[in-house]
Amino acid sequence: MAMTTSKQKVFVANFDEMQQRIGREIVVDGIKIAVFRLLDNRIKAIGGVCPHTHGPLAEGIVSGEYVFCPLHDYKVSLLDGTVQEPDDGSVATYDTSIDEGKVYIFV
Amino acid sequence: MRTEQLLLIGNGMAGVRTIEAILERNSTKYEITIVGEEPYTNYNRIMLSHVLQNKMTVDEIITHPMQWYKDNDIQLIHHDPAARIDTDNKRVITASGVCIPYNKCIIATGSRSFILPIEGAQLQGVVGFRTIDDTMQMIEQAKSCKRAAVIGGGLLGLEAAKGLIDQGMEVTVVHLEKWLMETQLNEQAGQLLKKDLEQQGIQFLMEKKTARIRGTTKVEALEFSDGTVLEADLVVMSVGIRPVTGMAKEAGLHVERGIVVDDFMATSAEGVYAVGECAEHNQMTYGLVAPLYEQANVLADVLTGRVTEGYRGSTVSTSLKVSGCDLFSAGIIHERDDIKAIEAYNGLANSYKKLFIQNNKVVGIVLYGDTTEENRYYKMLRDKVDITTLNPVTLLASACGEASISVANWDDADTVCGCNGVTKGTIVQAIHTQQLTSVAEVTRCTKAGNSCGKCKSTISELLTHVIGDKVTAAPTGICACTHLTRDEIVLQIHEKGLTTTKEVFQALHFRNAEGCSKCRPAINFYLHVTFPREHTDEKESRFVNERMHGNIQKDGRFSVIPRMRGGQTTAQQLLKIAQVADKYKVPLVKITGSQRIGLFGVKKEDLPDMWEELDMTSASAYAKAVRSVKTCVGANFCRFGTQDSMGLGIKLEERFEYIDTPHKFKMGISACPRSCVESGVKDFGVIGLENGFQIFIGGNGGTEIKEAQLLTTVETEQEVIDLCGAMIQYYRKTGIYTERTAPWVERLGFEHIKSVLLDQEQCNSLLAELEEAVAGKRNDPWTTIRENESMEKELFTVGRG
């Protein structure tokens, strides 16, 4: 808990407004974060910029627990932010929560 | 634990294979460092000819990504080659002066292309064919050069020649001997090979000795010893390879042709070993992969303290990676007093076999044209099978019914994949324990078949033997999620009445329950074409461009390209575009390739407002769909125009806009044969004539330029429109997602498509199908989104925290 209390809690969207498997980009202090509602309704948030050529990950195709960057198809894990083989790299991950139908991330 | 330092010089196939074999035996014995020269991690050099022949990419031939080195705690220095071995102090010094101490050192420096010592060999445009860099240089040169000469008609030279043909060059192979691949083939097989390669477009100059290469800074021509000349912009030297031994020689090691090793791969220096192409064993050096791997296993045994019989030399075999030229060669292929041969030539099939027999045992094999029996003969050779009981005819005949040769009867210890030293027993065990059902899976789990690929038929046979009809085919699937092809998927969608991607993935057992970025958009499209009424388009299965209705730019922003049918606009539209561009500070306003005006670099959240203010519709310039129609000025203004091309273009656009197709579908309408809109490279191109219209289909001006073919000539605009509609629907029904019409025409056959479209009945029914499929669906997406506030919010909001 000590970890999250020091972090800023940021409102993303109403849960109902977020479509399954369609990302939402949110900019916090200049940092782009991509937030996703998975098919099983979990909310996942990762750094919004692909480490390859800075493609917007929020616009990628979401499959299971991965998103594919729209620019060059890098496959990024929504769980731990790692780029999948054969490419490499990683993006940050952020904690999320849903309170009373509202989606938040912790930055 | 890890007390000993193991240093490998050379980051290639033989060395890394040795390290892998060591790690398999004992992963904690050594602290391992690898020093390599090339700026890549280990790759499969054998597959370079596939890269040159456009069958694989460089990424696909990398066998060990950086992660492998990390995972195994291997320190890789691949930007600073080893320069000196100091055997007295047991250390290696790199080019930049770094000292690396070792307890055990493996030299696996491989070999280099032998560059003929002739004048001009250093000119720009002279390359060898050994490395990724060589290959990339050849591909790069092929873009601007036309004529290539390959010196050397051996295995590598011929693979390089075929690759350069595939890169679009004119290629001449210059060979010193009377026939090709003279060390692996006898004259008859060499001549058959030459004939087949000539048919693939390669030209040959036989019995020619290159005297010098002409040119001032760049290659211009080859000059031969008989005074004749061949013009060339690129010269590939492929006359042989030389073991890289300089460092070993300087360190005082015993070096002859290669670095001399004993049966345990030890060199003359204590603690220093050599494997691969740089090593010489029993006066033999090898340039093929199988022996290298056998050596790697012996050395791994030695270095991990396992008992080993040592290396006893290898029987080598060769096959050529050029499609349409199946050949196989192994062992001794020249007749001598004690070696007699039997042969068979089948002129009908252009195939040839010759077996060389010594003391009732097969000692050499040459097969050309039909290599289905190669495993059978190779096993006879390797196992020294006594063939006394076989008469020459049965020996040459197919092995049908000869159970003794079938892989089923092999011993578990018999090697299936010589390249990687994988035995039958290992494969059978893997099939059982890991429930493997395809050759590709066996390759992934056991490595069998991942080098030269020659043993894939044996693996397939073995799979059938072990699991019967449960064998699945090689990966023919549309992506890694499935082994099913496009046709199989569409058939199942029909038969099972599937209407969502989720149902397809479930019913057809895709490996990922939600597919991937390749298959989900494809399936969404197939569903849409198969069940236009029942299927609801899935936004989340669309690529971003078709979800946001603009092309995503490299910086993540988008383009806005409004529709101007036929390329016609008005002063009012131009004023509006100017105002919007100004108001939203659009960084780029540009006339596009298809006669439209594009606004580029637009922020996602601005898109709906800009559409609103423009009050124009979308040109679909981002979609896999019928695109805008390019037209010339036409008969109303042009003094040469014979038809109203602009009018016809506008009609076609009105009629077919917003219909989605497997890939973009471009049209061009010219009013005379001057074809100002380049109708000859359009998916559907029209050229107006005095008394009618010529219709061309399947052209492409893109990645691969393809000239459109004349479908027919018709008299009226209505016939043009009808044929266009029929073609669009036939393409939608039979096309593979992301397949342009040029490869589609090639795949289905132009004559077939022509017969369908020109058959009035089929044409009418295609038109009716199209009408039904798109009824009520051809809506401008910009308007749709503007009118749907929640959709706008869901798709185009960017949050600010």
Interface residues (C-beta under 8 A of the other chain):
Chain A: Q8 V10 F11 V12 A13 E17 M18 Q19 Q20 R21 I22 R24 E25 I26 V27 V28 D29 I33 V35 L39 T53 H54 G55 P56 E59 G60 I61 V62 S63 G64 F68 P70 L71 D73 K75 E85 P86 D88 I105 V107
Chain B: D59 I62 P65 M66 Q67 N512 A513 E514 G515 C516 S517 R520 P521 K539 E540 S541 F543 V544 R547 M548 I552 K554 D555 G556 K604 S790 K793 E794 L795 T797 V798 G799 R800 G801
